Every structure is written in C-alpha cells, then in structure tokens.
Amino acid sequence: MPRTLREVVFVDGVRTPFGKAGSMYAETRADDLVINCIRELLRRHPELPADRVDEVAIAATTQIGDQGLTIGRTAALLAGLPRSVPGYAIDRMCAGAMTAVTSVSSGIAFGAYDVAIAGGVEHMGHHPMGEGIDPNPRIVAEKLVDPSALIMGSTAENLHDRFPEITKGRADAFAVLSQQRAAQAYADGVIQPMLVPVAARSVEHGWGLATADEPPRPGTTLEGLAALKTPFRPHGRVTAGNAAGLNDGATACLVAAEDVAAELGLPTAMRLVSYGFAGVDPEVMGVGPVPATEKALRSAGLDIGDIGAYEINEAFAVQVLAFLDHFKIAEDDPRVNPYGGAIAFGHPLASSGVRLMTQLARTFRDHPEIRYGITTMCVGLGMGGTVIWENPNHTDAEAAR
Ligand SMILES: CC(C)(COP(=O)(O)OP(=O)(O)OC[C@H]1O[C@@H](n2cnc3c(N)ncnc32)[C@H](O)[C@@H]1OP(=O)(O)O)[C@@H](O)C(=O)NCCC(=O)NCCS
C-alpha cells in the first residue's frame, strides 16, 4: 500500500509549576501532576473532541508507585478521557517527554494517529534518582562504563576535565544568566501562561495552590555561587548553583497531524522538522546534544546557521557550554534559552522535554523572523536528543505550505 507521510504539528504545551523535591508537592501524587496537565490541555482546546485523542504517551524515569501502572493509560483514564483512548508509559530518563513527543509524532506521520497527548512527570521527592534500580554488575565489572557514569553530577565533573577551558567561573556565569533570564521572563509574564495551577495539600499547612515555580533564585550572584560546596568531587566545579536541582513536576502537550489540526481548528504553534537521538560515552553524557543535533540537522538538510532559537536543557551549566563551544555560539547569545532554563526552573527529569518545547513555541510566537528552532537535552547513560521545529509564523514557512 503506498503511504504518504503527514506533517506533524505541536499544538500547545503546558506544565505544572515545578517544585523542589518533596517540598510543595510532598503530599501530592505524581500522577495527579500529569493528570492536571492533560485536563488543562483539554480545557484550553474545547475544539478538540476528547474521543479524537488517539494516544497518550507519558514518560517517567522511575515507573513504580504513583508513577507506575502504565502511567499514560492510568493518567488518560483519570483525566476523564474516554475509555476508548489508549495510553502507555515511556522512559528515556531526562529525555522521556521528548521521546514521548517523537514517538507519537512518528505515529502521526505514519498515519496511525491523528491527535496525541505526550508528556512526562517526575516526582523526585517520592522517587529519588536511582530508586529501585538493580544495575547489572557486568556494567561496571566488565568496565562497560566507569562507575562515575551512574552519577550525573560526576559526569558533569568529567566534562569539565575533558574541556578544561570550561571553567567553574564560566559555569557560574551561565547559571547567573539563567536565573536572571528566568526572573525577567516571570516579570514579563512569559512563564505564567505555560503553567497549570495545582492544588497542593500539606498536613502542616492545609490546602494551597501552586501557581509559580519554587526553585528559581533570582538573587543569585557570582560571589554567592563561588562559595558553594562541590558535592560530586572535592575541589570540583559542579555545585547546587550551576546544576539543575532535584524537582517535582509534570508536563503535557498536544501534537496532531497538520491537516487534522486544520480540520478541528487547533492552533499550530510549531511544525516538526526532524529529530535525532545519539549515544556518547556514558562518563560524559553531557555532550550528548552535540551528535544528536548533528543527526537531526543532517536529516533535515539544515546547518546550525539555519537555527534561530535554542532551548537547551540545563542539567548542568558545563554541558550547555560544551554544546555552545562546539557550535561556536556565545554563552550569552540571546537566541539560547532566552527565558531561562533548568538551572532556574528545575528539572523534573522525564518531564523537561516538553517544557523546552513549550518555551520554544513562545519564542516562535514572539519572533516570526525566526524560522527554525531546536530543543535539545542530554540523557543519562550517555545519550542526547534533539528535535528541530519550524515556526509556522515565519513568512517562508507560510509560503512553503
Ligand atoms: C547539586 C545537588 C547535589 C545539590 O543538592 P542539595 O545540596 O540538596 O541542594 P540545595 O538546594 O540544598 O543547595 C545546597 C546549598 O547551595 C545553596 N544554593 C543553591 N543554589 C544557590 C544559588 N543559586 N545561589 C546561592 N546559593 C545557592 C543552597 O542555599 C544550599 O545552601 P545551604 O547548604 O547553606 O543550605 C542536587 O541539586 C543535584 O544532584 N543536582 C543534579 C540533579 C541531576 O543529576 N539531574 C539529572 C541531570 S542528568
């Protein structure tokens, strides 16, 4: 049977405010966080009949407890989607939600789905990194990877070793910039529309409403960062200030076939161009975005010079700087994370990919002069993922339709 690939569009994305691990969401279930996001997407898009959703792919790194039981399916049921809507759980650690998006998008392009929901959740308070894992002893015994590869902060220290020109001073300066940009984005009202308020319960404080991210530290200074401990290595360079923290939060987005979005009257925030995932040495997992981006560019027939906006997940400042150095982009380039990144907002692992996309969609809305943008992130055990998007508001993109 001859097949025609279909164009895929990102319709809309939302997220919960991110919390510090086990803080404002200490007594909130992880699945409820992502259910809130799905409900909000349906509320914002009454033009989408719920039974037109063909798939719900939800990522979590730790798939047990309140993140277990095939969370895509349980979240779909609990969000009030018809029982006819299927769902599944997905895991690629930090790139979980990104992989959820690329997976359902591929299904849309193939013709298996018209409309899908993709997202992710990580409650690192309920599920600390590494909970319940039982790594095969061969991984270390046979020296398949160095033991440091299993501790993300140590991989960031290794990256500083590999690129000594990326000093702690540069990492700290990048962290200050991230905090300043996040504070500015809040002041400009850029972040608030992306957030779904969450009713959060606390035995101590009663019911409250989470309406803003908890981790940002707008008062961050270079002097303050210089004084912090380096928990992953004595006299190291990675600190709580130039790394993303441990966080709780969830994201979700709507993706659709472009023709179906038009039929239903759904908006088009971004058009999917290409994506790439790549493996690197697990000891320096932070360089993953470099080959992933090269792959995605190659498959799109684009060059890094064609990219006008970047959303790079800031797991660690050193890892963003390694990417920027590789592509010869200045570390304070206004095209890079213009609204701040994970160092300020936090990084609830499997959820973050859709936060990047939601922020890029906002950049596209505000900057019709930008045609292509990238969302990219590093992934534990030595991987990177990159998705390239086209701005439908760009005049050339419009003409090419
Ligand atoms: C780095 C890490 C170990 C820090 O954890 P933590 O010690 O619980 O972090 P805290 O928030 O308590 O911060 C530690 C200290 O730094 C201070 N601090 C943090 N950010 C700061 C900032 N921007 N400016 C000034 N001080 C700051 C805190 O106030 C705290 O000070 P205190 O010890 O006097 O209370 C943890 O955030 C981590 O593991 N991050 C990486 C997560 C990760 O690997 N993700 C996956 C990526 S692939």
Ligand as a Chemical Component Dictionary entry (heavy atoms), coordinates in Angstrom:
data_LIG
# 
_chem_comp.id                   LIG 
_chem_comp.type                 NON-POLYMER 
_chem_comp.pdbx_formal_charge   0 
_chem_comp.three_letter_code    LIG 
# 
loop_
_chem_comp_atom.comp_id 
_chem_comp_atom.atom_id 
_chem_comp_atom.alt_atom_id 
_chem_comp_atom.type_symbol 
_chem_comp_atom.charge 
_chem_comp_atom.model_Cartn_x 
_chem_comp_atom.model_Cartn_y 
_chem_comp_atom.model_Cartn_z 
_chem_comp_atom.pdbx_ordinal 
LIG C1  C1  C 0 23.733 19.522 43.194 1  
LIG C2  C2  C 0 22.832 18.824 44.209 2  
LIG C3  C3  C 0 23.533 17.588 44.798 3  
LIG C4  C4  C 0 22.523 19.825 45.301 4  
LIG O1  O1  O 0 21.607 19.262 46.178 5  
LIG P1  P1  P 0 21.280 19.942 47.579 6  
LIG O2  O2  O 0 22.516 20.014 48.403 7  
LIG O3  O3  O 0 20.096 19.257 48.143 8  
LIG O4  O4  O 0 20.892 21.404 47.085 9  
LIG P2  P2  P 0 20.386 22.640 47.916 10 
LIG O5  O5  O 0 19.270 23.252 47.167 11 
LIG O6  O6  O 0 20.166 22.255 49.355 12 
LIG O7  O7  O 0 21.606 23.615 47.805 13 
LIG C5  C5  C 0 22.828 23.394 48.512 14 
LIG C6  C6  C 0 23.272 24.731 49.068 15 
LIG O8  O8  O 0 23.543 25.603 47.968 16 
LIG C7  C7  C 0 22.812 26.788 48.135 17 
LIG N1  N1  N 0 22.422 27.262 46.797 18 
LIG C8  C8  C 0 21.792 26.566 45.840 19 
LIG N2  N2  N 0 21.626 27.340 44.763 20 
LIG C9  C9  C 0 22.143 28.544 45.049 21 
LIG C10 C10 C 0 22.231 29.754 44.343 22 
LIG N3  N3  N 0 21.768 29.881 43.095 23 
LIG N4  N4  N 0 22.837 30.809 44.943 24 
LIG C11 C11 C 0 23.329 30.701 46.198 25 
LIG N5  N5  N 0 23.247 29.560 46.926 26 
LIG C12 C12 C 0 22.650 28.510 46.354 27 
LIG C13 C13 C 0 21.612 26.395 48.984 28 
LIG O9  O9  O 0 21.052 27.501 49.647 29 
LIG C14 C14 C 0 22.219 25.421 49.919 30 
LIG O10 O10 O 0 22.883 26.138 50.934 31 
LIG P3  P3  P 0 22.945 25.559 52.446 32 
LIG O11 O11 O 0 23.708 24.271 52.358 33 
LIG O12 O12 O 0 23.649 26.639 53.173 34 
LIG O13 O13 O 0 21.515 25.353 52.849 35 
LIG C15 C15 C 0 21.495 18.385 43.545 36 
LIG O14 O14 O 0 20.725 19.509 43.195 37 
LIG C16 C16 C 0 21.723 17.544 42.333 38 
LIG O15 O15 O 0 22.058 16.356 42.432 39 
LIG N6  N6  N 0 21.526 18.104 41.126 40 
LIG C17 C17 C 0 21.718 17.389 39.882 41 
LIG C18 C18 C 0 20.460 16.658 39.532 42 
LIG C19 C19 C 0 20.693 15.713 38.405 43 
LIG O16 O16 O 0 21.654 14.963 38.361 44 
LIG N7  N7  N 0 19.778 15.683 37.449 45 
LIG C20 C20 C 0 19.900 14.858 36.312 46 
LIG C21 C21 C 0 20.692 15.531 35.297 47 
LIG S1  S1  S 0 21.175 14.443 34.018 48 
# 
loop_
_chem_comp_bond.comp_id 
_chem_comp_bond.atom_id_1 
_chem_comp_bond.atom_id_2 
_chem_comp_bond.value_order 
_chem_comp_bond.pdbx_ordinal 
LIG C1  C2  SING 1  
LIG C2  C3  SING 2  
LIG C2  C4  SING 3  
LIG C2  C15 SING 4  
LIG C4  O1  SING 5  
LIG O1  P1  SING 6  
LIG P1  O2  DOUB 7  
LIG P1  O3  SING 8  
LIG P1  O4  SING 9  
LIG O4  P2  SING 10 
LIG P2  O5  DOUB 11 
LIG P2  O6  SING 12 
LIG P2  O7  SING 13 
LIG O7  C5  SING 14 
LIG C5  C6  SING 15 
LIG C6  O8  SING 16 
LIG C6  C14 SING 17 
LIG O8  C7  SING 18 
LIG C7  N1  SING 19 
LIG C7  C13 SING 20 
LIG N1  C8  SING 21 
LIG N1  C12 SING 22 
LIG C8  N2  DOUB 23 
LIG N2  C9  SING 24 
LIG C9  C10 SING 25 
LIG C9  C12 DOUB 26 
LIG C10 N3  SING 27 
LIG C10 N4  DOUB 28 
LIG N4  C11 SING 29 
LIG C11 N5  DOUB 30 
LIG N5  C12 SING 31 
LIG C13 O9  SING 32 
LIG C13 C14 SING 33 
LIG C14 O10 SING 34 
LIG O10 P3  SING 35 
LIG P3  O11 DOUB 36 
LIG P3  O12 SING 37 
LIG P3  O13 SING 38 
LIG C15 O14 SING 39 
LIG C15 C16 SING 40 
LIG C16 O15 DOUB 41 
LIG C16 N6  SING 42 
LIG N6  C17 SING 43 
LIG C17 C18 SING 44 
LIG C18 C19 SING 45 
LIG C19 O16 DOUB 46 
LIG C19 N7  SING 47 
LIG N7  C20 SING 48 
LIG C20 C21 SING 49 
LIG C21 S1  SING 50 
# 
